[in-house]
Amino acid sequence: MNIFDILITKPIIALIKLYYGIFNNYVVAIILFSISIKVLLFPLSFWAQSQSAKLAKIKPQLDDIKAYLSHDLKTMLAEQKKLYKKEKYNSFASMVPLFLQIPIIIAVSRGLDTSGILSARPENILLPIISAISAFLLCYAQNATNVLAKEMTFFAKWNLAIFLTIFSFYFAYVCGIGFAIYWISGNLLGIAVQFICNAILKPQKYVTYELVPPQKKDRALIKRQKKQQAVDMKKFKKAKKNLVFYSEASGFYKYYKGMIEYVLNNSKIKVHYLTSDINDQVFKINHPNFIPYYCGPKKLITVLMELDCKVAVFTMPDLQKYQYKRSIVNKNIQYVYVHHGFNSLTLTIKKNSLDHFDTIFCFGKHYNDEIRAMEAYYGSKEKKLVNTGYDLYHQLKNKYTPQKNEKETIIIAPSWQKDNILETCIDSIMSELDSSKYKVIIRPHPEFIKRFPKKVEILKKKFGDSLQLDFATDILNADIIISDWSSVAWEFSYTTNKPALFINTPMKIMNPDWDKYGLTPLEISIKDKIGKTIEISEISNINQAIEDIKKIENPQEIIASLMYDNEKASEISGRYLIEEIKNAAKQQHNKD
């Protein structure tokens, strides 16, 4: 007899025999033994349940951490650990009772078999079927009492139930009648323990937020994406490429539009356009030298590592920092960064996000100052700065035609950072604004819609048609814009020459070093020049603040004074790309 049998198996069988000696019935003895085990382990079961309640309490914070940091696994895990420590939550708590029961289960199986007590296999499958049903009922009860079950996918809720049901049937048949009785009684008693723990703890009181069912996957879309990606990536790999653009979504084309059109109209260079949006507007562009390709985010990792071209243009920062790397095939590619918004680089992108780019297109002087200041602070390589101006603002200004709304239209357009308007004060704003005077549209940032679908569903229920998710109404058609730290407010003011109202939510800080460069970010310096800022505590005065901003004149001129010549932005950007491709070709020719 080994040490396991001496320490665990023998005492367990002795206890079962003790109960048998009292009641002269092995079925009763095994059931009483099961009850004894549940009583012994109840403190651990209750502790595990209390940890589940804590998890329910912090679930929204965990969701936010995942949404904001999913691209940076190391930081995400560190933030989760920090939250667990603060809330005294143990992520392994739910597994402890199970781990302790494993040696008991083994011992019961071994002991019943070696002692000959009810070790015979069942004569039919009735007992194994009852065992399987008891396991399924236990899992059903756990799902029914789990306060977070509503937010779980079908697979997350029922994969364990399916496994345990099959497991229970098999082992009840293989391990004999005694083990089957122990397993059935243990499962049914487990249901009782679950309800007792819930009755004492009441985990529902820890959920102070609305639970939203998970969104169903669009399997037809997934199939279409896989098929299109396979075709496009085969074509992309074979193509001889000089100029490649990458876009995360359809909305990013507007940042490239002017320079791409200049290249197409003034050279024979083919533009190879990678997008991670299968419904990207670029697939409708009909030009023999413009070639769009669909590539999902996962596949993009290897595609970028194998990239072979002369110039690659991104609006996505953080090159080389996370999963998206510079090419290992061609070390001479010139990587160009185009910022997606006229705002500060020191505040709104992570530190060292631009270190692995070679060239930055600068919309205004503050870009040059910020990039050089960050290079000096970190001792990073000096990048080539091209003073382009901002073509998007030029496009918007040229096509803008003022329109008269039947009712004054307010668009609330916040950023997507933590504690933005939608997370802090949208209820207060909507209750204060006079619906008889204003038509109010809430327009979440596209990143907010993408990263926080559960929050969006809750907003839909609250605000109905006021919540605009399809961007059917052009933000430039508004009479008034309300924002927090989003550069869309400057876009609005520059194009329409109308001021903006800012709610002073916690500042959007992506870079903790932002105040170490000796520069004041544009977000701070410009807000009260092109509009007015009010605190969250002052929202009761929002109607007066709206009247006050109407007195501010020429915000367009204020923004324009900070920028390079936007009218020539597309020409400067496009001409630069053409010349760099020619230069790279000459260098390659000289080497050959």
C-alpha atoms as one frame of an Amber mdcrd trajectory, in Angstrom:
protein
   0.000   0.000   0.000   1.464   3.356  -1.052   1.443   6.566   0.968  -1.623
   7.963  -0.896  -3.699   4.954   0.142  -2.389   5.123   3.716  -3.133   8.869
   4.140  -6.307   9.269   2.081  -7.855   6.069   0.685  -7.773   4.013   3.914
  -9.358   6.738   6.148 -12.107   7.363   3.553 -13.029   3.687   3.317 -12.873
   3.395   7.123 -15.403   6.257   7.406 -17.726   4.609   4.867 -17.466   1.315
   6.779 -18.228   3.194  10.012 -21.467   4.513   8.537 -22.201   1.020   7.175
 -21.691  -0.422  10.652 -24.310   1.966  11.993 -26.952   1.669   9.256 -26.051
  -1.705   7.689 -26.628  -0.189   4.210 -23.824   0.764   1.826 -25.985   3.191
  -0.186 -26.804   5.136   2.984 -23.166   4.924   4.083 -21.883   6.424   0.830
 -24.527   9.197   0.877 -23.607  10.091   4.470 -19.965  10.123   3.477 -20.807
  12.556   0.647 -22.627  14.793   3.105 -19.620  14.690   5.441 -17.309  15.792
   2.617 -19.633  18.657   1.627 -19.836  19.858   5.239 -16.057  19.628   5.595
 -15.480  21.602   2.382 -18.325  24.106   2.902 -16.061  26.926   4.212 -13.992
  26.640   1.039 -17.128  26.546  -1.126 -18.434  29.666   0.590 -15.062  31.402
   0.178 -15.087  30.532  -3.523 -18.606  31.952  -3.813 -17.533  35.179  -2.101
 -14.720  35.483  -4.630 -17.249  35.026  -7.440 -19.254  37.903  -5.979 -16.125
  40.075  -6.013 -15.537  39.122  -9.634 -19.080  40.197 -10.485 -18.449  43.521
  -8.751 -15.247  44.313 -10.674 -16.383  42.882 -14.043 -16.953  46.318 -15.656
 -13.450  47.428 -14.642 -11.956  44.231 -16.050 -13.863  44.762 -19.299 -12.454
  48.286 -19.538  -8.902  47.088 -18.913  -9.276  44.511 -21.662 -10.820  47.030
 -24.088  -8.126  49.646 -23.545  -5.106  47.345 -23.267  -5.855  44.227 -25.329
  -3.020  45.173 -27.701  -0.515  45.175 -24.809  -0.807  41.829 -23.003   1.891
  42.589 -20.435   0.326  45.868 -19.320  -3.170  44.381 -19.397  -2.175  41.523
 -17.065  -0.370  43.960 -14.764  -3.481  46.164 -14.508  -5.691  43.132 -13.860
  -3.340  41.969 -11.115  -3.376  45.439  -9.572  -7.186  45.437  -9.527  -7.314
  41.923  -8.047  -4.970  43.001  -5.269  -7.008  46.118  -4.521 -10.274  44.151
  -4.326  -8.611  41.142  -2.602  -9.830  38.840  -5.328  -8.197  35.447  -5.910
  -8.613  34.287  -9.496  -7.970  30.644  -8.492 -10.600  30.573  -5.732 -13.234
  28.749  -7.775 -10.766  25.944  -8.515  -9.717  25.226  -4.907 -12.755  23.075
  -3.898 -12.403  21.140  -7.159  -8.699  20.516  -6.654  -9.352  19.241  -3.131
 -12.071  16.900  -4.345  -9.854  15.266  -6.971  -7.819  13.177  -4.475 -11.054
  12.299  -2.646 -12.618  11.075  -5.898  -9.513   9.011  -6.690  -9.459   7.576
  -3.190 -13.147   6.664  -3.264 -12.708   4.945  -6.618  -9.620   3.030  -5.468
 -11.028   2.170  -2.085 -14.351   0.878  -3.300 -12.593  -1.183  -5.940  -9.897
  -2.707  -3.707 -12.252  -3.401  -0.813 -14.859  -5.028  -2.982 -17.605  -2.725
  -1.729 -20.089  -2.197  -4.552 -17.239  -2.379  -7.051 -19.220  -4.292  -9.670
 -20.214  -2.524 -12.832 -23.922  -1.619 -13.172 -25.948  -4.335 -14.897 -27.590
  -1.697 -17.143 -27.054   1.952 -18.049 -29.760   3.362 -15.743 -27.319   4.316
 -12.974 -24.801   5.929 -15.392 -27.684   7.888 -16.985 -28.783   9.151 -13.551
 -25.139  10.075 -12.860 -24.955  12.043 -16.116 -28.256  13.808 -15.347 -27.056
  14.760 -11.859 -23.877  16.291 -13.316 -25.889  18.263 -15.873 -28.283  19.493
 -13.164 -25.331  20.707 -11.079 -23.964  22.698 -14.017 -27.463  23.992 -14.813
 -27.853  25.201 -11.234 -24.458  26.878 -11.325 -25.346  28.693 -14.551 -28.754
  29.658 -13.171 -27.262  31.170 -10.007 -24.219  32.767 -11.662 -24.998  36.491
 -11.864 -22.654  36.893 -14.848 -24.221  34.063 -16.871 -26.282  36.530 -18.934
 -23.084  37.989 -20.394 -21.589  34.589 -21.222 -21.679  32.970 -24.623 -23.482
  29.651 -25.022 -20.178  27.788 -25.255 -18.772  29.490 -22.141 -21.829  28.457
 -20.136 -22.298  24.917 -21.368 -18.925  23.503 -22.452 -18.179  22.291 -18.895
 -21.721  20.929 -18.543 -21.353  18.856 -21.695 -17.946  17.532 -20.618 -19.076
  16.625 -17.071 -22.246  14.954 -18.334 -20.260  12.644 -20.628 -17.547  12.185
 -17.982 -20.125  11.225 -15.341 -21.843   8.674 -17.548 -18.545   7.002 -18.472
 -17.014   6.832 -15.003 -20.241   5.736 -13.319 -20.237   2.772 -15.659 -16.510
   2.009 -15.511 -15.868   2.587 -11.802 -18.761   0.598 -10.440 -22.022   0.978
  -8.548 -20.471   2.435  -5.376 -18.661   5.211  -7.217 -21.825   6.016  -9.214
 -23.803   6.433  -5.981 -21.068   8.675  -4.545 -20.956  10.757  -7.733 -24.742
  11.189  -7.942 -25.074  12.155  -4.281 -22.100  14.515  -4.542 -23.612  16.320
  -7.532 -27.042  16.699  -5.960 -25.536  17.882  -2.681 -23.407  20.318  -4.688
 -26.634  21.948  -5.924 -27.791  22.346  -2.325 -24.442  23.878  -1.307 -24.695
  26.315  -4.238 -28.128  27.555  -3.161 -27.110  27.794   0.506 -24.061  29.910
  -0.394 -26.184  32.164  -2.602 -28.848  32.532   0.084 -26.244  33.686   2.602
 -24.149  35.857   0.271 -26.706  37.117  -2.301 -24.174  37.824  -5.088 -26.800
  39.808  -7.064 -26.292  42.759  -4.719 -22.725  43.099  -6.009 -23.914  43.747
  -9.565 -24.687  47.470  -9.769 -24.616  47.638 -13.573 -26.829  46.355 -16.359
 -25.986  42.918 -17.696 -26.102  42.653 -21.489 -26.188  39.380 -23.476 -23.135
  38.828 -25.694 -23.440  39.767 -29.348 -23.847  36.836 -31.694 -21.080  36.248
 -34.191 -21.947  36.978 -37.799 -20.805  33.641 -39.196 -21.626  34.624 -42.761
 -19.367  37.668 -42.403 -16.570  35.575 -40.859 -16.784  33.111 -43.763 -16.697
  35.979 -46.257 -13.684  37.533 -44.514 -11.717  34.288 -44.584 -12.473  33.722
 -48.258 -11.639  37.301 -49.284  -8.462  37.366 -47.180  -7.201  34.142 -48.762
  -7.702  35.527 -52.279  -6.338  39.018 -51.541  -3.270  37.923 -49.603  -2.264
  35.508 -52.344  -2.516  38.377 -54.829  -0.725  40.797 -52.473   2.182  38.411
 -51.951   2.731  37.996 -55.693   2.459  41.714 -56.514   5.575  43.838 -57.016
   5.009  46.729 -54.647   6.613  50.158 -54.305   3.988  51.996 -52.228   1.788
  50.384 -49.572  -0.819  51.997 -47.315  -2.409  50.306 -44.293  -5.799  51.224
 -42.833  -7.473  49.814 -39.731 -10.999  50.668 -40.923 -12.946  52.373 -43.688
 -12.979  55.701 -41.874  -9.192  56.046 -42.119  -9.124  56.509 -45.893  -9.965
  60.199 -45.484  -6.521  60.790 -43.944  -4.836  59.350 -47.056  -7.262  60.519
 -49.735  -5.459  63.668 -50.946  -1.973  62.169 -51.127  -3.198  58.961 -52.802
  -5.094  60.909 -55.451  -2.021  63.064 -56.090   0.156  59.978 -56.569  -2.384
  58.379 -58.922  -2.812  61.573 -60.965   0.862  62.504 -61.174   2.721  59.222
 -61.546   2.450  55.656 -62.778   3.040  54.276 -59.280   0.576  51.597 -58.194
  -0.985  52.181 -54.777  -1.380  48.925 -52.815  -3.923  49.531 -50.057  -4.215
  47.042 -47.165  -7.330  47.357 -45.017  -8.655  45.361 -42.066 -12.245  46.348
 -42.918 -13.880  44.076 -45.475 -16.541  46.740 -46.080 -13.991  49.507 -46.572
 -15.066  52.257 -48.984 -11.819  51.788 -50.919 -13.178  48.664 -52.613 -15.449
  51.004 -54.598 -12.543  53.050 -55.982 -12.118  52.367 -59.674  -8.596  53.217
 -60.811  -6.189  50.863 -62.621  -3.310  51.810 -60.312  -5.253  51.580 -57.045
  -5.355  48.023 -55.678  -7.180  47.353 -52.377  -6.739  44.171 -50.326  -8.541
  42.825 -47.267  -6.329  41.537 -44.429  -7.653  40.758 -40.945  -5.726  41.894
 -37.823  -4.282  38.428 -37.084  -3.046  37.739 -40.584  -1.637  41.266 -40.716
   1.070  40.284 -38.209   2.819  37.979 -40.681   1.971  40.101 -43.730   3.779
  43.116 -42.271   6.773  41.037 -41.224   7.083  39.780 -44.814   6.382  43.168
 -46.404   8.549  44.081 -49.384   8.127  47.586 -50.817   9.911  50.931 -50.869
   7.528  53.110 -48.815   4.845  52.036 -46.323   2.354  54.570 -44.909   0.430
  54.069 -41.645  -2.017  55.965 -39.462  -1.450  53.257 -36.832   1.271  54.138
 -34.281   3.208  51.676 -32.063   5.048  50.035 -34.956   7.461  47.395 -33.604
   6.184  47.847 -30.005   3.531  45.151 -29.995   2.455  42.512 -32.526   2.930
  44.629 -35.652   6.606  44.727 -36.637   8.790  46.261 -39.303   9.589  43.951
 -42.197  12.240  41.292 -41.678  12.373  40.744 -45.453  13.273  44.286 -46.509
  15.194  46.384 -43.975  15.213  49.437 -46.282  11.485  50.194 -46.297  10.743
  53.797 -45.364   7.873  53.812 -42.836   5.788  56.998 -42.877   3.383  57.976
 -40.083   0.277  60.084 -40.746  -1.547  61.149 -37.588  -5.340  60.730 -37.568
  -6.435  64.001 -36.013  -5.100  67.470 -35.406  -4.066  67.042 -31.785  -1.032
  66.624 -29.586   1.348  63.720 -30.168   2.722  63.959 -26.627  -0.642  63.364
 -24.970  -2.808  61.220 -27.239  -0.475  58.397 -28.305   1.665  56.179 -26.091
   5.254  57.076 -25.348   7.813  55.837 -27.879   4.945  55.060 -30.283   6.747
  56.722 -33.199  10.302  55.538 -32.476  10.339  52.976 -35.273   8.984  55.220
 -38.019  11.406  56.914 -40.386   9.251  59.848 -41.464   6.433  61.845 -39.886
   4.016  64.044 -41.825   3.517  67.190 -39.714   0.296  69.206 -39.846   1.542
  72.147 -37.799   4.603  73.492 -36.006   3.681  71.877 -32.707   4.239  68.457
 -34.337   7.848  69.343 -35.080   8.366  70.689 -31.559   6.806  67.649 -29.906
   8.656  65.042 -31.958  12.038  66.724 -31.443  11.319  67.129 -27.714  10.475
  63.415 -27.355  13.556  62.397 -29.326  15.729  64.531 -27.053  14.074  63.228
 -23.886  14.429  59.523 -24.776  17.542  59.757 -26.929  15.672  58.065 -29.775
  16.632  58.304 -33.438  15.938  61.530 -35.300  13.135  61.152 -37.803  12.550
  62.997 -41.056   9.796  65.593 -40.604   7.777  66.694 -43.628   5.653  69.819
 -43.130   2.572  68.828 -45.079  -0.400  70.586 -43.556  -3.623  68.648 -42.967
  -5.404  67.689 -46.180  -8.530  66.432 -44.409  -9.317  69.925 -43.105  -8.813
  71.313 -46.609 -11.247  68.724 -48.025 -13.874  69.444 -45.387 -13.620  73.196
 -45.711 -13.971  73.062 -49.511 -17.038  70.845 -49.563 -18.808  72.434 -46.574
 -22.102  74.131 -47.341 -23.937  75.703 -44.368 -27.467  74.450 -43.905 -30.393
  75.746 -41.899 -31.866  73.226 -39.452 -35.541  73.377 -38.514 -34.499  73.046
 -34.889 -31.073  73.906 -33.499 -29.072  70.685 -33.663 -26.600  69.690 -30.973
 -24.219  66.803 -31.590 -22.535  65.310 -28.527 -19.287  63.813 -29.851 -16.954
  62.615 -27.083 -13.668  60.798 -27.315 -13.402  57.128 -26.336 -10.906  57.428
 -23.482 -11.767  56.271 -19.968 -14.266  58.532 -18.152 -15.418  60.268 -21.329
 -18.797  62.037 -21.490 -20.693  58.791 -22.141 -19.242  57.233 -18.985 -19.459
  60.217 -16.659 -22.203  62.727 -17.392 -24.337  61.945 -20.451 -27.428  61.430
 -18.283 -27.001  64.859 -16.690 -26.418  66.573 -20.048 -29.474  64.973 -21.648
 -31.692  65.866 -18.688 -30.561  69.516 -18.793 -30.850  70.150 -22.532 -34.249
  71.470 -23.603 -35.683  68.927 -26.056 -38.315  71.425 -27.207 -35.555  73.833
 -28.261 -32.804  71.480 -29.462 -32.527  68.337 -31.521 -29.844  66.357 -29.685
 -27.761  63.615 -31.316 -25.332  61.481 -29.312 -22.482  60.324 -31.546 -20.064
  57.879 -29.854 -16.519  57.655 -31.117 -16.059  54.699 -33.552 -13.491  53.168
 -31.159 -16.038  53.347 -28.321 -18.574  51.502 -30.481 -15.984  48.861 -31.408
 -14.504  48.304 -27.954 -17.562  48.671 -25.713 -20.552  46.969 -27.381 -22.183
  46.267 -24.005 -22.078  49.940 -23.039 -23.486  50.867 -26.439 -26.423  48.471
 -25.933 -27.191  50.148 -22.611 -27.049  53.594 -24.237 -29.448  52.380 -26.950
 -32.011  51.445 -24.332 -31.626  54.789 -22.575 -31.599  57.209 -25.482 -33.144
  55.390 -28.426 -33.097  57.397 -31.666 -30.929  60.120 -30.118 -28.003  57.694
 -30.239 -26.453  57.744 -33.727 -24.297  54.721 -34.567 -24.424  54.811 -38.359
 -23.112  58.408 -38.717 -25.996  59.167 -41.087 -26.046  62.798 -39.979 -22.890
  64.704 -40.909 -21.381  66.242 -37.813 -20.722  69.422 -39.815 -24.479  69.961
 -40.160 -24.795  70.573 -36.426 -25.287  74.042 -35.007 -23.476  73.215 -31.773
 -20.955  70.530 -30.837 -20.349  69.272 -27.322 -17.214  67.226 -26.733 -14.562
  66.466 -24.114 -11.044  65.807 -25.460 -11.871  64.720 -28.996 -10.233  66.543
 -31.907 -13.515  66.189 -33.799 -14.494  69.452 -32.081 -11.587  71.253 -33.784
 -12.546  69.619 -37.079 -16.047  71.018 -36.609 -14.873  74.505 -35.617 -12.294
  74.746 -38.416 -14.757  73.675 -41.097 -17.895  75.515 -39.963 -16.252  78.464
 -38.169 -18.556  77.722 -35.225 -17.265  77.439 -31.625 -17.419  74.297 -29.489
 -18.471  73.494 -25.930 -16.126  71.249 -23.957 -16.969  69.222 -20.845 -13.893
  68.942 -18.634 -13.933  65.201 -18.078 -10.682  63.584 -16.873  -8.024  64.351
 -19.465  -7.276  61.851 -22.224  -3.740  60.786 -21.294  -2.166  57.990 -23.326
   1.382  58.973 -22.389   2.271  59.324 -18.683   5.370  61.333 -19.624   3.372
  64.042 -21.446   4.303  66.784 -18.961   8.052  66.025 -19.030   8.808  67.458
 -22.468   8.463  71.137 -21.528   5.547  71.703 -23.942   1.876  72.491 -23.383
  -0.293  70.068 -25.390  -2.603  71.627 -27.952  -5.616  70.038 -26.218  -5.012
  72.269 -23.207  -3.986  75.476 -24.950  -6.660  75.680 -27.638  -9.965  74.738
 -25.991 -10.888  78.086 -24.482  -9.762  79.926 -27.632 -12.210  78.172 -29.943
 -14.984  77.596 -27.421 -15.741  77.278 -23.745 -14.980  74.636 -21.120 -17.294
  73.750 -18.241 -16.769  71.323 -15.376 -18.948  68.253 -14.869 -20.237  69.932
 -11.725 -21.423  72.878 -13.850 -23.626  70.904 -16.240 -26.710  72.443 -14.672
 -25.558  75.662 -16.400 -25.055  74.027 -19.807 -27.842  75.960 -21.532 -26.245
  79.264 -20.526 -22.836  77.972 -21.656 -24.313  77.216 -25.092 -25.520  80.805
 -25.350 -22.099  82.070 -24.236 -20.132  80.241 -26.943 -22.260  81.819 -29.670
 -20.419  85.068 -28.938 -16.996  83.587 -29.846 -15.850  84.688 -33.311 -13.608
  83.123 -35.977 -12.422  79.863 -34.340 -11.422  78.836 -37.872  -8.709  81.496
 -37.979  -7.373  80.445 -34.573  -6.945  76.815 -35.687  -5.576  77.801 -39.115
  -2.859  79.894 -37.459  -1.482  76.706 -35.865  -1.298  74.710 -39.110   0.830
  74.569 -42.227  -0.779  75.339 -45.595  -3.646  72.857 -45.802  -4.436  73.755
 -49.414  -1.122  72.259 -50.530  -1.145  69.286 -48.125  -2.093  66.660 -50.709
   0.501  67.950 -53.175   3.311  68.089 -50.593   2.491  64.622 -49.221   1.982
  62.986 -52.613   5.033  64.571 -54.193   7.168  63.447 -51.256   6.021  59.811
 -51.671   6.711  59.888 -55.425  10.198  61.350 -54.953  11.121  58.869 -52.200
  10.095  55.925 -54.357  12.191  57.309 -57.226  15.161  57.807 -54.888  14.835
  54.282 -53.518  14.719  52.914 -57.067  17.891  54.840 -57.993  19.707  53.555
 -54.918  18.690  50.004 -55.736  19.816  50.476 -59.355  23.215  51.797 -58.223
  23.664  48.802 -55.903  22.796  46.372 -58.679
